[in-house]
Structures are given as C-alpha cells and as structure tokens.
C-alpha cells in the first residue's frame, strides 16, 4: 500500500506525519514526528539555509524512523493569495494547462513569476454551457522550487504539493458532519481563514498576523509535554489583536456568501489555547472546536510511541488525501 510522509515546514520546526494508503478511502496514520529548527534556517514554507534544512530533514527521518522517502509538502503563508475564478473548462487536465493564461485575470496587480493552482467547488449551468466555479491560488514560484531543492538534497522524493487551508477543509469534509463553518488555522507569522458553505470552501484569506507556538519538551511516551508559552509576536495582547482581525474577516467573508455559520474550527499549535477559544466564542456566540487527531496505533518499537500534538495536525491532514 502506498505511503507518504506529509511535511509542514514552519519558521521554528518541521512537522511530519507518515500515512499509508494516502490515495485510498481509508488512509491510516502510522506515526508522526517533529524537529525543532534553529532560528534563520526556514520560514513559513520557505528556505533560508538549504544545507541546514536538508540536514534537519535527514535527522527527522533518522529519529522518527519513517519507512518511506516519498513526501507530500503542505504549503501556506502570506505569499499565497486566493481569488474566486470561473472557467469554461470541465477537465482538470486541460484546465491546468491553460491556467497560466486564465488565472492572471484574477490577479491583475501581481507579479508575473507566479505558480497557479485551481480548486473546483461548484458546477454552474449557463446559456453558454456548463462552467466551473472555484478558487485559484497563486504563489511566487521561487520559494516552492527552493523547498523542492532542499528535499532533493535530503534524498526525499516530492510526490505532491498541497495548500494547507484546503487540505484541512478536505479532512473536515471527510471526518466531520458540519457543513457551514469557518476554519481558523493559526501559525506563528500568519493565519488562514476559510469560510465553508455546504461543505465546500468559498473564500480563503491569509492574515499577516499569527501567534507563537507552544515551546514544549519534545519526547516519547512518559515525557512531560507541558506547554511553556513564549511571548507572542503581537505582544502581551497578541490573542486579543488577532481575534479582532479574525472577527472582522469572518464576518465580512461570510456576509459575502450569505451563510449562517454552525461553528468555528481552530487548528495549528495554538488551536486549544483557552484564551483564544474564549475570545472567538465571545465574538460569535457559536461553538469553537479545536481540531485534533489521536488515532495512531501503537508501534512495535516502544521508543516511537509518542502522543501526537496539535502542532502536527496540519501534517496529518496533508497525508490523509
């Protein structure tokens, strides 16, 4: 059965999850891993020091004992821009070939050296025939190519690249019953906000604000994982400042599609933060649910049995395609 290790590369850590059957209806989480990075090696889905990042990836594979070198890369951050797009093409194979010519119309003010991808959401019948509505995603090509080069230097084979907000909403669609919700995925330097209607993402916005992750002692079963919070980038009122922007963005985007939200999901290292959840709940008056996966079987090698963290949730969803 096919295996892949899904990776999320952040400024302070590489987070990974190995999944078997990742292109089947029943993917299975095998193990997770996390490697802390020294400052200056990487950014949000970005390489600063190629050799150091490649060495860190090698150490992660050695320590986590992953059984495959096939990798799926989860990318996100402030460089990514998402816009609605309608195309007359129904074939994704054809659409991907013409997307470089169609997509720039959705990004008139952006530079020319961009990568594009398209996420179809709805089919629409018109007098001119059936059209496909969806979201077109843009990103500068250089950071992605540099990540691919670093993976190659570590002797890893890149299987796919996935956009984090859409990977998480795909997992929600396959594992939760809610159909109309907002997803708030928080990183250190930015935050994804996705408005989902009838199970499909309708808008994606990336805020240029985030919260520091929990600095905790990583280890195996029996080791203390209690959080040691660092000072937030936004200062002592970091949660309050971020939640204000989340509230404004969620209200604006949900009003555009005219949907009533059932709940708000949080993901990322601070997903379970009590202050964050209480502040969001106070803003909207609906349930706030942190996303988490703990269904990893015990490994025969007891040294590998460690409880997965909220930090690793995004990498887990990337492998469960």
N, C-alpha and C positions, 0 to 999 in steps of 0.2 A: 504494500500500500504506500502511496506517495507521502513523503514527509517534507516539511519545510520548517525553517526557523524564521519567524516573523520578528523584525527588528524595529525598534523605535530609538532613534539617536537624538538625545537631548543635550543641552549645554553641560550638564553635570553627570550624565550617566548614559550607558547603553542598556536598554531593557529588551528582553527577548523571551519568546515562547516557542517551544517545539510542538508541532501539531502533525498527527498522521491523518491521512485521508482528507487533506485540506481542500480538495476539489470534489468531495462527495457530500451527500446529505447528512452524514454522521461523522463530522470531524472529531478527533479525540485529542485533547490536550495531554501531552506526555510529561513535560517539565518546563520550568521557567528559569530564567537567570537574569542577573543584573550585575553590571560592572561600573563602579564609580570612576568618573573621569576627572583628571586634574584640570584646573581652570585653564582655558585657552586652547584646548585640544579640539573642541567641537562647539557648535551652536545648535539651534533648532533645525534639524535636518540639514546640517551644514558642516563642512570640514574646514578646520583651521590648520591643523597639523596632520598631514596624511600619514606619515610614518607612525606617529604616536597613536592615532586612531586605529591603524591596522594592527599594531602591537596589542592594543586593548582588545580588539576583536579576537585575536588569537588566544589571549588569556581567558576571555569569556568562554570560548569553546572548550578550552582545557579544563577550566574549573567546573563548568556546567555539564560536561560530558555529553554534548549534543551528538546525536547519531547521524546527522546529515549535514552537508555543507551547502545545501540549497537554501536560499534566503529570499524572503519577501520583505520589502522595505516599506515602512509606514512613514509618510512624509507630511509635514504640516508647518505652519508658521506664518509670519507676517508677510512673506513674499507671495503667498498664494492669494489669488483673487478669484472669486466665483461669481458668475453672472448668469441669468436666465438666457436660454437660447432655443430657438425653434428651427428645425431643419426639415427639409422635404425628403431626406434620406431615411429609409427604414432599416437598411443594412448597416450594422455597426462596422463591418469590414470596409464598406465603401466610405462611410462617414469618417472613419479615422484617416483615410487617405486625403479627403478634401477638407478636413477640419482646419488645417493651417491656412486655408483660403477663406473659409466661412467665419471662423472664430474671431479674427481681428475686428470684425464689425461690432462685437460686444465689448471690445477694449480699445476704443479709439485713442485713448491718451497713453497707452502703454508702449514700452519699447518693443523693437521688432524681434529681438532674440528671445522668444518665448516658446515654452512647451505647452501644448494644449491637450486636454482630455475631455470627454463628454460623458455625462451620467444621465441616461434617459429616464424620465419619470412618468410621462403620460403620452398616449396617442390621441391625436385630435383630428376629427374629420372636418374637412373644409371643402368648399366648392372646387378648389384646385387639387383636391385629393387628400390623402392621409398624411399628416405631418407629425413629427415627434417633438414634444416639449422636453426640456431637460436643463441641466446645469453644465455650463462649460467652465473648466478650471484652467487657470493659467499660472505659470511659474517660470522664472528665468531658468534657462537650460543649464547654466554653469554649475550651480550647487548640486543638481541631480547627477550630472556627469562626474563631478568630483567624488560624490558618495560612491558611485559605481566603481570608480578607480580605486578607492580605498578598500572596498570589498574585494576587488580582484587582487589587490596586494596581499590581502589576508587569505587568499586562495579560497574564496567563497564565490558561489555561482548565483547571480541575481536572477530569480525566477519572475518576479513581478514588482511593480511599484504601485502602492495604493495610497489614496488620500485619506488621512486619519478620520476626519469628520464623517465621511461616507462609510468607512469601514465600521465605525461604531454604530451608526444607524442601521447598517445591514445586520449586525449582530442583534440589535434590539428587535428588528423585524422578525428574526428567526427565533428569538428566545423570550420575548415579552408580548403581552396582549394589547398594550396601549397603542393607539393609532394616531392620536393628535397630541403632540408633546414638543417641548423644547429640550435640546441637548446642550449642556454647558460643559465643554471639555477644557480643563484648565492646565496650562503649562507654566513654566517659570516666566517666560517672556511674552506670551500671548495666550488668548483664549478663543476657542471655536464656539460659535453659537449657531445651532441648526434648528430651524423650525420645520417640523414634520407634520404633514396633513395626510390622513388616510394611509399612513404607513410609509409615505414617500417624502424625502427631503424636498422642500420647496425653496428655501433660502439658506445660504450659508454666509456668515460674516466672521471675519477674524479680527478680534480686538487686539490692539497693541499694548495690552496690559495682562499681567499674569500674577501668580503667587509662587514664592519659593516652595519647593517640595520639602517633605519632611526628611531631615538628615537623621538616619537611623542606623543602628549597627546591623549590617547585613550578616546573615549566617544561616546555619542549618537548624533543624528541629531542636528545640530546647534552649536556643539562644535568645536573649532579650531583644525584642524588636520595638521597644517603646520609642515613640517619636521624640526627637529633640528638635524643636522648631527653630529655624533661623529667622532673622529679621526679614520681612518682606521687602521686595524691591520698591513697592509703593509706600513704604514707611509703616509706622505703627497703625495707621488707619487703612492698610492695604486692602483688607477684606471689604470694608465699607466703600472705598473708592471703586473697587472692581464691581461690586454688586450694583452700585448706581448705574454704571455703564451697561451691565448685563440687563438691568431692568429696562432702561431706555431702548436698548437694541431689540430685546424680545418683544416689547410692546409694539414698536414700530414695524418689525417684520411680521408679526402675527396679524396685525391690522391689515397689512397689505394683502394677505391671503384670506382674511375674514374668518379665521378659525378660532374655536374655543379650545384652549389647552387643558388636557386632562392632568398633566403633571410636568415636572421638570426633572430630567435626569442629570446627574453630575458624574463626571469621570475625570481620571487623572490622579496624581498623587495626593491632592487635597480634596478629593471627592467626598470624603467622610467628615471633613472639618466641621465641627458643631456650629461654630460662629458663622461660617459661610452658609450652611444649610438653613440656619435660623433666619439669617438676613434675607436670603432668597425667598423663603416661605413667607416672611412678613411682607415682602414686596408684592407677592402674587396671591397668597391665600390658597395655594394648591399644594399637593404633596411634592416633596423634594426627595428623590430617591438616588442614593449613590450606587453606581454600577460596579459589580464585582463578580469574579468567577473563582470558585474554590474547588471545582470538581476535577482535581488532578489525582490520578491514582497513586498509591504508594509505590515507590520504586524499590526494586530488589536491593539496590545499593542504598543502604540507610543514610549514607552521607549526603545523598541527593534529595532526601525528603525534607523540604522546607516549605512552609506555608506561603503561597503567592501573595503579593501585596497589591494594594490599589494602584501602585506605581506601574505594575506590569499589565494592567487590564487592557490598555490600548494594543500592546503587542499581541496579547491573546486573541483579541478580536480580529487582528490582521491575518492570523493563521487560519481562523475558522471561516473560510470563504464559502 
